[in-house]
Amino acid sequence: MPFIGISLLFSIVAIVHVVKTDRSQLWIMVLLALPGIGVLAYLAVEVLPGLVQGRTSRMFTNTITKTLNQGRTFDEAKRDYTLSKSAQSACNLADLHCEREEYAEAADLYHGALTGHNENNPDIMRKLAHARFELQQFDQAKNTLDTLIANNPDYKNQDAHLLYARTLAELNDISGATEEYETLINYYTGPEPTYRFAKLLQKTGKSDRANVLFKQIIDKADLSPKHYRNLHSEWINKARREL
């Protein structure tokens, strides 16, 4: 009993702090529902990071906050879509399904949003193609991208271009994928297409050219600022392992 009383007392103090410092009202619900654990979470997320500044504490704060808000955001998107099945609400909900790797649900929503004046919307079509790619529906993904290009000849998007190259590779259209990658590596802002192209070259027995591309990734990383290396660390590290 004394422990419960102390927990409630700390929760009340934390709630007062939430109100006075204008923190998210979601914390009040957490503190009331989980008096003991809620206080510890509030201290870890809202109070300690202010006392101990640093990248690690900020990352921890962002992770906890995102976890607390994720379910609420998804429920709100579902509610909005239920109330108004507009293309915007469908895409908002589909985007969240993609974050949860629920690509079948996302594909259905994106496909349903391609109506009326959004029938040939290139951004929605790109997202639909991505969902179908993740479902390993490579023929459908290619058809979607082909339709996108045919109806939006002036549309330029490097991620859509990369997706097209990856789709051709999955369909074993090596010459087509090679042609797309040769263009991509000359303008894409990161090393991902260079790495993927190098892996495709390895697969087709062209290891010498692949190694040249892996080395290009590493050389550029070594000459680039820390921000670039952090942003593209996945592909840089993979290239290092290949060599």
C-alpha positions, -999 to +999 in steps of 0.1 A: +000+000+000+027+026+009+044+018-025+011+025-043+007+058-025+042+069-033+037+059-070+006+079-072+023+109-055+051+108-080+026+105-109+008+136-096+041+155-095+050+143-130+015+153-143+020+188-128+054+190-146+037+179-179+012+207-176+036+234-165+062+226-192+036+222-219+046+186-227+024+162-248-009+155-231-004+118-240+019+116-209-010+123-186-028+092-199+004+072-195+011+084-160-025+077-148-026+043-164+008+032-153+018+051-121+051+034-115+064+025-149+048+057-164+069+079-141+101+061-150+093+064-187+085+101-183+118+107-165+138+088-191+121+104-221+114+140-210+135+149-180+169+131-182+177+140-219+175+176-208+200+170-180+223+147-201+226+162-235+241+140-262+233+120-294+225+088-275+199+104-252+182+122-281+180+089-301+166+072-270+140+099-266+130+098-303+126+060-301+104+060-270+083+089-283+078+073-317+067+040-300+042+058-278+027+077-307+028+050-334-003+032-324-022+064-319-012+078-354-022+046-371-056+045-354-062+082-363-053+074-400-077+044-400-104+067-385-098+094-411-100+069-439-132+054-425-148+088-423-137+100-457-123+075-482-104+102-501-072+096-521-053+115-494-066+096-465-061+063-483-025+072-491-018+084-455-031+050-442-012+031-469+021+049-460+017+037-424+010+002-435+042+003-455+061+014-423+046-017-406+056-038-437+020-046-444+024-043-481-008-061-492-030-037-473-009-008-486-012-019-522-050-022-520-052+013-506-029+028-532-047+011-560-081+023-547-067+059-546-060+059-584-094+072-593-108+104-607-082+132-611-057+109-594-061+081-619-026+087-632-010+104-602+027+095-605+035+096-568+007+072-559+017+049-588+053+049-576+042+039-541+019+012-555+048-002-575+069-002-544+043-021-524+039-047-553+077-050-555+079-058-518+052-084-523+074-099-550+048-091-576+075-080-600+054-082-632+027-060-617+053-036-603+068-032-638+034-027-654+026+000-629+059+018-635+055+014-673+021+030-670+035+057-648+061+066-674+036+064-703+012+088-687+037+111-670+066+114-694+080+145-676+080+129-642+115+126-627+121+107-595+153+089-587+137+064-563+112+054-590+140+050-614+159+028-589+128+008-583+125+002-621+161-010-623+156-034-594+124-047-608+140-055-642+168-073-624+143-094-604+127-103-638+161-114-651+161-086-677+198-081-672+204-059-702+175-037-693+186-034-657+222-027-667+211+001-689+190+017-661+218+013-636+244+029-659+222+060-660+213+059-623+249+058-610+257+091-628+231+112-610+216+094-580+224+112-548+236+082-528+256+050-533+227+025-532+223+020-570+261+018-574+261-010-549+231-028-564+246-025-598+279-040-586+261-069-571+242-075-604+276-074-622+289-100-597+260-122-604+267-121-641+304-129-637+317-093-642+336-092-609+363-068-620+338-040-629+319-048-597+350-043-576+357-010-594+322+002-584+327-010-548+359+010-546+342+041-560+317+039-532+344+037-505+366+064-521+338+088-523+328+081-487+364+087-475+364+121-492+329+131-481+318+148-448+306+128-418+270+136-426+272+118-459+289+087-443+263+085-416+234+089-440+246+062-464+264+040-439+245+008-449+258+008-485+292+021-476+297-007-450+284-033-475+308-021-501+337-024-477+327-060-468+326-069-505+363-058-509 
